[in-house]
């Protein structure tokens, strides 16, 4: 049986943000309904190279879709001219185990993560949110900005990156796309966060960078960067003040922004309010007051990759995009 090969250009040509959001939302609902198999991420840590490799398998029983993603995280790759996150997704036939498709998952990882932030922001942020702070302007940044403007009328965006030139370049690029939006580069994280309605953090930090004193009532935070053990972007005191929503409880307590706070006894598993899928499915309420602080702890789930990957694969078959190889020859 032939296996379809899709490169990054193929992936980019085959999917729209609306389709990605629909696929990711459906995956979260299937998870809430107990219709997925998703073992924990497996990690290899390359301590000599300041990086790691993860394998992420899953089976969406409701959609009859199976896949496994292999993805890295190497924070210093930019200095080598490489993306800090790269991945490959393999779609597997649940019936036979045949590899149906091997596709680039570098772009897929960014857009499916952005889609989760879109869904969470739509449910959890104040309806009249207009001011946005984006902490970190790496490979995920554009997908995260697109996620927020999809569901809120953002008029003013503040950016921070530890490499100021990177933030400035990103601001210039985004100004060309979002001409009506005012975009400013902040000199500190505090300057970016203070006075905002929505904050997204996408850094590889292992210590808090967003402090409790900077976060006003009513703010919604998408905490995206902490996706491995020991990573942490938020002051644990924010978690104690907030309604904390995770994508997956077990994954979050080991690798999400809550992982260090839980390990240190500052926050507990029982203080997690809900999983995002339970709110989408109507099992729990989202924001109930404009004064609430809400946090979406996004660790990135294999079901997101599989759901979006299936959409891409099916469209590729229809449009006859990609190369086919018989791997069994």
C-alpha positions in Angstrom: 0.0 0.0 0.0 1.3 3.4 -0.9 2.3 6.0 1.7 1.7 9.7 1.0 4.6 12.1 1.7 3.7 15.8 2.4 6.3 18.5 2.9 5.8 21.8 4.6 4.6 23.6 1.5 2.0 20.9 0.9 0.8 21.2 4.5 0.5 25.0 4.2 -1.5 24.8 1.0 -4.0 22.3 2.3 -5.4 23.7 5.5 -7.2 26.9 6.7 -7.3 28.3 10.2 -11.1 27.7 10.3 -10.6 24.0 9.4 -7.8 23.7 12.0 -10.0 25.2 14.8 -12.9 22.9 13.9 -10.6 19.8 13.9 -9.0 20.7 17.2 -12.3 21.5 18.9 -13.7 18.2 17.8 -10.7 16.4 19.2 -11.1 18.1 22.6 -14.8 17.1 22.7 -13.9 13.5 21.8 -11.4 13.5 24.7 -14.1 14.9 27.1 -16.4 12.1 26.0 -13.8 9.4 26.7 -13.4 8.5 23.0 -9.6 8.9 22.7 -6.5 6.9 23.6 -3.6 9.1 24.3 -0.6 7.8 26.3 1.7 10.3 28.0 4.4 12.0 26.0 7.7 10.2 26.0 10.8 12.4 26.3 14.5 12.0 25.5 16.6 14.7 27.0 19.8 15.7 25.2 21.5 17.5 28.0 24.7 18.2 26.0 22.7 20.0 23.4 20.0 21.8 25.5 17.2 20.0 23.7 14.7 17.2 23.8 12.7 14.8 21.6 9.1 13.8 22.3 7.0 11.0 20.8 3.2 11.6 20.9 0.9 8.8 19.9 -2.9 8.8 20.0 -6.1 7.2 18.6 -9.2 9.2 18.1 -11.8 6.5 18.3 -14.7 8.6 17.3 -13.0 9.6 14.1 -11.1 6.3 13.6 -7.9 8.3 13.2 -4.5 7.1 14.6 -1.2 9.0 14.5 2.1 9.5 16.2 4.2 12.7 16.1 7.9 12.9 16.8 8.9 16.5 17.7 11.9 18.2 19.2 12.5 21.3 21.2 16.0 23.0 20.9 15.8 26.5 22.2 19.3 27.4 20.8 18.5 26.3 17.2 17.9 29.9 16.0 21.7 30.6 16.3 22.2 27.7 13.9 19.6 28.9 11.4 17.1 26.1 12.3 13.6 26.2 13.9 13.6 25.5 17.6 10.7 23.1 17.1 10.5 20.6 14.2 8.3 17.6 13.8 7.1 14.7 11.7 3.6 13.3 11.9 2.8 9.7 10.8 -0.8 8.8 10.1 -1.5 5.1 10.7 -4.4 3.0 9.4 -6.2 1.7 12.6 -7.4 -1.3 10.5 -4.0 -2.5 9.2 -1.3 -0.5 10.8 -0.1 0.7 7.4 1.5 4.1 7.4 -0.9 6.2 5.4 0.9 9.5 5.4 4.2 11.0 6.6 3.9 14.8 6.8 6.0 17.7 8.0 4.6 18.7 11.4 6.7 21.9 12.0 4.0 24.2 10.7 1.2 21.8 11.9 2.6 22.1 15.5 2.4 25.9 15.4 -1.1 26.1 13.9 -2.7 23.5 16.1 -1.3 25.1 19.2 -2.6 28.5 18.0 -6.0 26.9 17.4 -6.2 25.7 21.0 -5.4 29.3 22.1 -8.2 30.5 19.8 -10.7 28.2 21.4 -9.6 28.9 24.9 -9.6 32.7 24.4 -13.0 32.7 22.8 -14.4 30.8 25.9 -12.3 32.5 28.7 -11.4 36.0 27.7 -13.6 39.0 28.4 -15.8 39.9 25.4 -14.5 43.5 25.3 -10.8 42.5 25.4 -8.8 44.9 23.2 -5.2 44.9 24.6 -2.9 42.0 24.1 0.6 41.0 25.3 2.7 38.4 23.5 5.7 37.3 25.5 8.1 35.5 23.1 8.3 36.2 19.3 9.7 32.9 18.0 8.2 30.4 15.7 4.9 30.2 17.5 4.3 33.9 17.7 2.4 34.6 14.4 0.1 31.6 15.0 -0.7 32.9 18.5 -1.4 36.4 17.3 -3.6 35.1 14.6 -5.4 33.0 17.2 -6.3 36.0 19.3 -7.4 38.4 16.6 -9.7 35.6 15.3 -11.9 35.9 18.3 -11.3 39.4 19.8 -11.1 42.9 18.5 -7.4 43.5 19.4 -6.5 47.2 18.9 -3.2 47.3 20.7 -0.5 44.6 21.0 2.6 44.7 23.2 5.5 42.4 22.4 8.4 41.3 24.4 11.3 39.0 23.5 14.7 38.7 25.3 16.2 39.4 21.9 14.9 42.9 21.3 15.8 42.8 17.6 13.7 39.7 17.1 10.6 41.4 18.7 11.2 44.5 16.5 11.4 42.5 13.3 8.2 40.6 14.3 6.4 43.9 15.1 7.4 45.2 11.6 6.1 42.1 9.9 2.8 42.0 11.8 2.2 45.7 11.2 2.2 45.0 7.5 -0.5 42.4 8.1 -2.6 44.1 10.8 -2.3 47.7 9.7 -5.1 49.0 11.9 -3.6 47.5 15.0 -1.0 49.4 17.1 1.9 47.2 17.9 4.6 48.2 20.3 7.8 46.5 21.5 8.1 46.6 25.3 11.5 46.8 27.1 10.5 44.4 29.9 7.9 41.7 30.5 6.3 43.8 33.2 5.8 46.7 30.8 4.2 44.3 28.3 1.8 42.6 30.7 0.6 45.5 32.8 -2.7 46.9 31.6 -3.5 44.1 29.2 -6.7 42.0 28.8 -5.1 38.9 27.3 -1.5 37.6 27.7 0.2 34.8 25.8 3.5 33.3 27.0 5.6 31.2 24.5 9.1 31.0 26.0 11.3 28.1 27.1 11.7 29.6 30.5 12.4 27.4 33.6 11.6 30.2 36.0 8.6 32.6 36.3 8.7 35.6 34.0 5.2 36.9 34.4 4.8 38.1 38.0 1.6 38.2 40.0 1.8 42.0 40.7 1.5 42.7 37.0 -1.7 40.8 36.4 -4.9 42.7 36.8 -8.4 41.4 37.5 -10.1 40.1 34.4 -7.0 39.0 32.5 -6.9 35.9 30.5 -3.6 34.1 30.1 -2.6 31.5 27.5 0.5 29.8 29.1 1.9 27.9 26.1 5.7 27.7 26.6 5.8 25.3 29.6 5.5 22.0 27.8 8.1 19.8 29.5 9.1 19.0 33.1 10.8 21.9 34.9 9.5 24.6 32.6 7.6 27.5 34.1 6.5 30.9 32.9 3.9 32.1 35.5 4.4 33.2 39.1 2.6 30.5 41.1 0.7 33.2 43.0 -1.1 33.9 39.7 -2.3 30.3 39.7 -3.7 30.6 43.2 -5.7 33.7 42.1 -6.9 32.2 38.8 -9.4 29.8 37.4 -6.9 27.3 35.8 -8.0 25.3 32.8 -5.6 22.7 31.3 -5.7 20.7 28.0 -5.0 17.5 29.8 -4.7 17.1 33.6 -2.1 14.4 33.8 0.1 15.9 31.1 -0.2 19.4 32.7 0.8 18.3 36.2 4.0 16.8 34.8 4.9 19.2 32.1 2.5 22.2 32.1 2.9 25.6 33.8 1.5 24.1 36.9 4.1 21.3 37.1 6.7 23.2 39.2 4.1 24.8 41.5 2.6 21.3 42.2 6.0 19.7 42.7 6.8 22.5 45.3 3.5 22.2 47.1 2.4 25.7 46.1 -0.5 24.5 43.9 -2.4 21.2 43.8 -3.9 19.0 41.2 -7.3 19.5 42.8 -7.1 23.2 42.3 -7.2 22.7 38.5 -10.7 23.9 37.5 -11.3 21.9 34.4 -10.0 20.5 31.1 -10.7 22.6 28.1 -12.7 19.8 26.4 -15.1 19.7 29.4 -15.9 23.4 28.9 -16.3 23.0 25.1 -18.6 20.1 25.7 -20.7 22.1 28.2 -19.8 20.0 31.3 -18.3 23.1 33.0 -18.7 26.8 32.7 -16.0 29.1 31.3 -15.6 32.7 32.5 -18.4 33.7 34.8 -17.3 37.2 35.7 -15.3 40.0 34.2 -13.2 40.1 37.4 -12.0 36.5 37.1 -8.4 35.8 36.1 -8.4 32.8 33.8 -5.3 30.7 32.8 -5.2 28.2 29.9 -2.3 25.9 30.5 -1.6 24.6 27.0 0.9 21.7 26.9 0.0 20.5 23.4 -1.8 17.2 22.8 -1.3 14.4 20.4 -5.0 14.4 19.6 -4.6 17.9 18.2 -1.9 16.7 15.8 -4.0 13.7 14.7 -7.2 15.6 14.1 -5.5 18.3 12.0 -3.3 15.7 10.3 -6.4 13.8 9.2 -7.9 16.9 7.7 -4.7 17.6 5.8 -4.4 14.0 4.6 -7.9 13.8 3.3 -7.6 17.1 1.5 -4.3 15.9 0.0 -6.0 12.8 -1.4 -8.8 14.8 -2.9 -6.5 17.4 -4.5 -3.8 14.8 -5.4 -1.1 16.7 -3.6 2.1 15.1 -2.4 4.3 12.2 -3.4 3.4 8.5 -3.0 5.9 5.7 -2.1 5.4 2.0 -1.5 7.3 1.6 1.7 6.7 -2.2 1.7 8.6 -2.8 -1.6 
